Amino acid sequence: MVNSLSPPAQVELCYENVNGSCIKTAYSPGPRALLYTVLGLGAVLAMFGNLLVIIAILHFKQLHTPTNFLIASLACADFLVGVTVMPFSTVRSVESCWYFGDSYCKFHTCFDTSFCFASLFHLCCISVIDRYIAVTDPLTYPTKFTVSVSVLCIALSWFFLVTYSFSIFYTGANEEGIEDLVVALTCVGGCQAPLNQNWVLLCFLLFFVPTVAMVFIYGKIFLVARRQARKIESSASQAQSSSESYRERVAKRERKAAKTLGIAVAAFLVSWLPYIIDAVIDAYMNFITPPYVYEILVWCVYYNSAMNPLIYAFFYPWFRKAIKLILSGKVLGRDSSTTNLFSEEADVD
């Protein structure tokens, strides 16, 4: 009689011959290479794309504005995600194993939380404080949103988020009340940091409150921009003084900047909402999300760090010009920092 039961597939472990080792995901060479390529590409884009943004803003004096300093700090957060989080998460996601030590596992988790939430807080500062003032009152905007205000927003965002993430994961506060789950998830070669219901709720509020503020402010910006556009159209056929012409150009430029940053905010929300919603449901439904679904949602968040430079390159001619100068090495030339990045036809960008 032929035995109809096939032999069990061999289980691969993260660390062979080690008791309590995590189980390694078994992929054939083709899918494994594809996963490493897709996830690695995200890390490369996040690193080099945001590095170009940082270099452009810091090098060219024409870009030394309060808004651009906020954008540079945002790019710094996304760059750090690409350097300290995504490469290691690539290996963990593909192999289901953590090969980088317990100490860096905690740092990795803290970096993950700090830098990803830093993107949200920077976008909130740009939207709620900077863009609202710029669009609603463009002529007095330079006196209201100064470099000092920008630096204060940057300092508070970084201080709060780094303190928040390190205090949670280094004190073990995230594991209170779910000790049995932590024990069940713990294995050699794993790097898990589940959040209990209280901390998940706090994370949700940290996401929800700034998000609602951004959506509300962008709604008001849209109404103001539409009113300004109608006013400009109605006066287009009338003779205008030079000051009125200047006012219109300033209003157009600020609306264009608000539109571009609005797209960045929308991309952020699309990337983050599924993950945040799943995290809340998971915490209250005893962590029912399949591992592969969780990895997809996490990588949607990570990939957001690579999206902003692509948005700037698509909408800002000055950024494209800056990239060409950087990649060609012309930024190493004498007086390159004073290069004019704004052409007459791109006056509103």
N, C-alpha and C positions, 0 to 999 in steps of 0.2 A: 504494500500500500504506500502510495506516494504522500509524503507530508505536505499538506497545503500551506503550512505556515512558513513564510520566508524568514531567514535569519535576521535578527535585529541589526539595524544600521549601526556602524561603529560611531560612538560618541567622541567627538574631539573636545579636549579640555584646553583651557588657556595655559595651564601649567601641568604638563604631564607628570605623573608620579607624585603629585602633591595632593594630600588629602584636603577636601573642601574646595577644590578648584572650580571656578566658574566654567560653564559649558561654552565652547566656542562655536560661533555660527559657521555652518558648513556651506560654503559657496564653491561652485565650479570656477575655474580660472577666468572665464569670460565675464560673468556677472560681477565677480570680485574686482576685476580690472575696471569695469564700467563704473562701479560705485566709487572706487578710489578716484577715478577721473572726474566724475561729476562733483563729488564733495570737495576734492582737492582744488578744482577750478574755482569754487566759491571762496576758499581760503585765499587763493592767489589774487582774485579780484578785490577781495576785502583789503588785503595788505597793500597792493600796489596802487589800486584806484584811490584809496583814502590817503596814501602817502603822497600821491600827486596833488591832491587837494591841499594837504598841509603845506607842502613845499611852495605851491603857487601862492597861497595866501601870505605865508611868512616872508617869502622872497620879494614879491612885487609890492612896492610901496603904495601903488595905486589901489591895492586891495586891503590896505590896513584900515578897515572900518569896524565899528562895533559889531555889526551883523556878521561880517566875515570872520571875526575872531570867534564868535559863537559857532559858526559853521566849521572852522578849523578845529575847535574843541570837540564838536560832534564827530568830525572825521577822525580825530585822535581816538575817541571811544571805539568807533567801528574798526579802525586799524588795529587796536589792541585785541578786539574780538578775533580778527584774522590771524594775529600772531600767537596769542596765548590760549585761545579756546578752540578754534576751528581745526587746526592740524591734529590736535590730540583727540578731539571729538570724532574726526574722520576715522581714525584707527578704532576707537571704541565702538562707533556705529557699525563699521564693517565687520570687525572681528568679534564684537560683543565682549571684548576683553580690555582691561586697563593694564598697560605695561609700564606705567610711568611713576609708580610708587604711591604709597598712601598719603605722603605729605603733599605731593603735587596734586593729588586728587582733591584735597580740600582747597588748595589755592585755585585750582581749575574751576571748582564750583563757585568760589567767591568771585573770581574774575568774570565768569559767565554771568552771574547775577548783576554785578556792579556795572560792567561795560554795556550790557544789553539795556539795562534800565537807564543808563546814562544817555543813550540815544533818545529815549522817550523824553527825559527831562529837558534835554537840549532843544528838541523839537518844540516842546511846550513853551520854553522861554522865547524861542524865536517867533512862535505863532502868537502867543498871548501878549507878550510885551513888545517885541520889536515890530512885527508886521502890522499889528493893529494900529500902533501909533503912526507908522510910516504911511499907511494907506489913508487913515482918517485925518491926519494932520501932517502932510508931507513937508510943508515949509518949516514948521517948528520942530520937526522930528530930530534934526541933528542936535538940538539943545536939550531934548528930553531923554533920548537914548544915547548916552555917551559911552566912551570906552570904560569908564569906571563902573557904570551899570552893567555893561557886558561882562566885565571881569568878575563882578560880584555874583552874577548869575552862574558863571562857570564854576567859581570856587564853591558856592553853596551846593550845586548839583553834585560835584565830585565828592565833597566832604560827606554829604548826607548818604549817598549811595554806597560809598566804600565802607563807611562806618556801619551802615545797616547790614550789608551782606556779610562782612567779616564777623559781626557780633552774633548773627544767627548761626552760622555754620561752625564757628570755632568754639562756641559755648555749648553746642549740641541742642540748642533750643528748638531746632526744627524737628527733633526726634521725640520730644516729650509727648507721651500718650500713645505713641505708635512703636514702642520698643519691640513688640513681637514681630511687627512687619519688618523692622530694620534687621532683626536677627535672621528672619527668613530670607531677606534679600542679600545678606552678607555672604560673600564667598571670596576666595583668593583669586584676584584678577578682576574684581568688580570695582566700580566707582559710582555708587548710588547715593543720592542725597534727597530722600523723600521729605516733603513738608507736611507737618500736621495741619489740621483744619484751621487753627488760629493764624498760622503764618501764611497759609494759602489765601485766606481771606484778606490778610494785610497786603499781600502781593497783588491781589485783585484790585484792592482800593488804590494802591500805588499806580496801577495801570488805568483804572476806571476814571479817577478824578482828573488827572491831566488830560485824558482823552476827551472827556466831556467838555472840559474847558477849551480845548483846541477846536472841537467841532462847533461849539457855540461861537467862539471868536471868528472862526472862518466863515460862519454863516453871516455874521455882521459885516465882515470884510467884503463878502460877496455883494451884499446889499449896497454898501458904500461905493464899491467899485462900479456897480451897475449905474448908480445915480451919477457918479462922476462921468462915466462914459456918455450918458444921455446929455449931460450938461455940455460936454465938449462938442458933441455932435450938433446940438442946437445953436452953438455959438461959432460953428466952423465957418459959416458964410459971412460972419461979421468981421470988421476990422478989429485987430487985437493989438494990444501994446506988447512990448518985448517981455515985460514982467508976466503978463498973462500967458504968453507962449512958453515961457520958462516953467510956469506953474503946471501947465498941461504936460510938458515933457517929464517933469518930476513925478506927477501923478501916474503917468503911463509906466514909468520905470518901476515905481513901487508896486503897482498892480501886477506887473509881469513877475517881479520877485515873489510877491505873495502867491501868485498862481503856481510858480515852480515849487515853492516850499509846500504849497497845498498838495501837490502831487506827491511830494516826499512823505507828507503826513499820511496821505491815503495809502501809499505803498506800505508804510509802517503798520497801519491798522490791519490791512489785508494779511500781512505776515504774522502779526501778533495775536489777533483775535481768536483764531482757532486754538492756538496753544493755551491762552489764558482760560478760555471757556472749558477746555478739556482738563486743565489742571484743577479747576474748581470742582468739576463733576467727579474727577478721579478721587479727590480728597474726601468727598462725601459719599462715594459709592465703593469704597474699599479698594481703590486702585485697580480698576477693571480694564483700563486701556491696554490693548496688546502692545508689546514692545516695538514692533515695526511701525505701528501708527504713531506712537510717541516719538520715535526717531524722525519720522517725516515732519511732524509738527515742530520739533526742535530745530530742524534744519531750515524750515521756512523762516523761523526767527533769525537764525544765523545768516541766511542769505540776504536778509534785509540790510546787513552791514555792507554788502557789496553793491547794493542798488543805488545809493545816493550819488556816488561819483558818476554812474551812468546817466542819472537824471540831470546832473549839472552839465555833463558833456553834451547832452542832447539839447538843452535849453539855453545854455550860456555860451555865446561866441567867445567871450573873454577867457573862459576856462579852456576851450579848445585851443585858443591861441597860446595860452600859458603852457598847456601840455606839449605843444609842438616845440616851444622854446626850451622846455625842460628836457625832453627826450633827445633833442638835437644837440644838447650841451651848450646852447647859447647863453644859458643862465650863468655860466662860468665866466662869461666875458665881462669886461669892465663896464660899469654903469648899467648892467642889464636889469637891475632892480627898478630903474626908473622908466622902463619900457612902457609905452602907451598901449594898453590892452583893449581900449575902447575906440572903435571906429565911429565915424559920424552916422553911418547907416545903422549901427547897433546902439544908438543913443539910448534906446529904451530898455536895453538888456541889463 
